[in-house]
Amino acid sequence: MISTKKPLDVLHMDLFGPSRIASLAGNFYALVIVDDYSRYSWTPFLAYKNDAYKAFKKLAKVLQNENGCCVKSIRSDHGGEFQNAMFERFCEKHGISHTFLAPMTPQQNGVVERKNRSLEELVRTMLNESKLPKYLWTNAVYTAGYVLNRTLIRPILKKTPYEMYKGRKPCVGHLRVFECKCFILNNGKYNLGKFDGKSDERIHIGYALNGHAYQIFNKRFLIVEESMHVMFDESDNYMPKPVSDDLECDDLRTVLHKNDLIDIDVNDSHAIKKEGGPSKHAGFV
């Protein structure tokens, strides 16, 4: 039984996180918001829990402009990120009813709790299967939500969340395997030489937050880029090599052996220098 009649009648909210590892943009949380009618979900990312109000306020304005109607009711737990003076003033100003769960009863907000669990399981599987660094967890969360919005079927109405929320069937022809190998056109962005290849190898990790483009991971510079000029290799026999923030002792021994460098104690933490890691200029999420 569907208790709501149209999108934005009720929005379920909960926090995803915190993650032990910061994303490339320094985020530790995701604010999971699910529309009760369509089951369409959004996942804005946060650096701190108290950023939940700013993220919801920004998203609410976007949703109201898209649909031409206002959010009527929101449902959350008693967490301090939701139960505070800023949320109370915003709801009073816009006539939004804010319903709280009874303490220690997350089942009352089962819609978003199930979505939270689904995202967590999907992201764990995606990152561990692909051997990608854990700081790409926000890209995996966004990609999982993006795909679920376009592929899940609302049991009663036999429609996807995208179709119920947007009013049209989703296009899925552009979906690609997460972490598959891809190649982008070499446009000279990194001052490559005249005899360098015309394409560069990347890893596909999702879809652009705004616009029609793919998000791809640059292993050489450890940044996330967006591009439409992408060719994909989705063959099953491809598995990217693990990308780590730190050199392992075994890898260090190999490097020293190959380059005939002086012998050092690999167990000495002062002798091992960190290599790579997230770039401060990495973008998007």
N, C-alpha and C positions, 0 to 999 in steps of 0.2 A: 504494500500500500504506500502511495506517495502522498505525504501530508502537505506538501507545498504545490503551488500551481504554476509558478514561473520562476526563472532565475532571480537570484538576489533576495528572495523572500527570507531565507535563513542561510547564514554563513557559519560553518564550523571552523574553529581555529585552535591550533596547538603548536608548540615549538618542537622542532626536530633538532636534537643535539643536547649538550654541546659535543662537538667533535674534538678529539684529542689533538688533531692536526689542523692548523689553519689552512684555509684555501689560499690560492694565489693572490686573492684580493684581501686576505686577512679576516675572512669570515669564519665563525665557529658555529652558527646556528642557521636554521631555515625556518621561516614562519609558514607552516602548512595551512592553507585556507581551502576549504572544500564547499562548493555550492550544494545545498541540500537537494534541490530539484534535479539538476543535471549531473551531479557528482563531478563536475569540472573542477580542477584544482589549480592553485597557484602556489609558488614556493619562493617568495622573496628571501634573500639571504641577509643575515645580520652579523655584525661583529660582536655585539653585546645584546643581552636579553632586553635591556630597556630601550632598544631601537625598535621594538615591536610596534609601538604606537606610530612612529613616523612611517614605517613600512605599510601599515594598514591604512593610514590616512591617505598616503599617496596612491595606493592601489584602489581604495574606495572611490576616489575621484575619477580614476581611469575607467573603472567598471561602470560608474554612473553615466559617463559620457558615451561609452560604447552601447549601453542598453537603453538609454533615455529614461531610466527609472532609478530610484534610490534603493540602497540597502535598507531592508526593513528590520532585520534582527540578526544578532550575532550570538554565538554560543561558545563559551570557553570555560576553562577551569578557574580556580581562585588564585592563580599565580600572580605575583606582583607585577609582571609585565603586562597583564590584562586588567587587573583590578587596581586601578590608580586614578588619580584626579584627572589626568589628561584624557584617558579613555572616557571617563564619566562626562566631562564637559563636551567632548566631541559627539557622544551619543545624544546628549540632551539638546545640543544645537541642531542636529540633523534628524531628530525624532527616531533614533535607532534604539530598539529594545535590546538590552544586553542581559542574556540569561547565563547564570553561573551553575556549574555542576555542584552536586552535593559533595562534601569532602570525602576523599578516598573512594570515589565511585567513578572511575574513568569510563565504565561501560555506558554511562549516560551520554557520553560524547563519542559513541562507537564509530560514527561515520569517519571522523578525522583520525581516530586512534587506529582504525584499520588501514587507512591511507598511509599513516605514519609507518606502520609495520611493513606494508607492502614496499614503500620506498626504501626502507632500511634493508630489507632482504634483497631487493633488486640491486641496490648500490653495492652491497657487500659482494654479491655474485659477480657483478660487472667488473669491479676493480680487481678482485682476486683472480678471475679468469684471464683478464687482460694483462696482469702484471704491471699495471700502470701505477705511478706514485700516488699515495693516499691523498696528497694535497689537491688532487683533481676531483675530490668527492662532490663538490658543488656542481661540477659539470655533469657528473653521473646522476645526481639527484634531479637536476633540471631535465636531462635527457629522458630519464625514467618517467617523470611526470608528463613530459611532452608526448611520449609514445602512449602512455596509459590513457591520456585524454582522447586519443584518436583511435584506439583499438578496443578498449573495454566496451562491453555491451550492458546497458541498463536493463536488467532482466525483465521488468514489467513492460516497458515501452519498446524494447528491442532496438534501441538506438544507442550510439556512442555518446559520451559526455559532450564531445565537440559538436555533434549534430544537434543535441538538445539545447546547448548554450548558444551556439552561433546561428542555428536555424538552417544549416546546410551541411551536406555530407563532407567529411574531411578528405583531403587529398593525401594519399600515403605513398605515392610513387617516388617521392624524394627520400624516403626513409632508408638509412643505410646501417650496416652492422656496426655497433659500437666497438671502438678500438681497431677497426680494420685499417689496413695499410692504404694510404692514398697519396696522390701526387698532385702538386700545384704548379702552375706555370711560374717559371723563374723570371720575375720582372725586374731583377737587378736591385731589389730592396736592400740586400745585404752586401752590396758592392762586390759581387762575384766577378771573376775574371772572364775574359772573352771565350775561354775554352772550357768553362764550366758547363754542366748539363743544363738543358732547357727546362728541366723540372726538378723539384725537390721533394724528397720523401717526407711524409708527415703521418700522423695517426689521427683518425677521425674520432672525436669525442663528443659530438653533439651538434646542436643547431643554434643559430644566432638568437639572442634574446630579443632583438628588435631588427626586423628586416628579414629578407630571404637570402640566407647564406649558411654555410657550414662552419662549425667551430673545429679547428684542427690544432693538434699539439705539435709544436716544433721541438724535437728532441735535442737539436743542436744548441738552441738558445734557451730552452726550458721556458717557453712562453706559449700562450694560447692566441691563435690568430683566427680571423674570419675571412672566408673567400668563397666565391661562387665558381671559380675556375679550378675545379677539382675532379680528378679521375680516381675511381675507387677500385681496389683489389680486395674483393670479399671472399676469396678462396679460403677453404677450410684449413689448408696446410700452412697458413701464415699465423705466426704467434710472435708478437713483438718481444724484444729482449727487455728484461726488467730495467726500469729506470729508478735509480736510488739517489737520495740526497747525499749520502756518504759513501766513500770507498770502503769496501769490505777488506778484511785482512788478506783473504785469498787473492782478491783482485790486485791488491797492492803488491803482493809477492810476484804475481805475473808481470806487472808493469816493471818492477825492479829487475826481474830476470831478463826481460826482453831488451831493456835499455842498458844492461850492464852497469847499473848504478851502484853506488856504495851500499854496503849492507847496513841496515838499521834495524832496531828492535821494533817489530810491527806491533808489539803489545804496548809500546810507549805512546800514550795518548797525545803527547806533545809533538811526536814525530810525524803524526798522521794529520795532514791538512785537509780540511773539507773542500770538496770540489762540487761545482754545480749548485743545485738548490733552486728554489723558485726565484725568478727575476722580479725585481721591484717594479719593472715596467710591464709585467704580464697583465693582460687585460681581462675584461668581462666579468667572470664570476670567480 
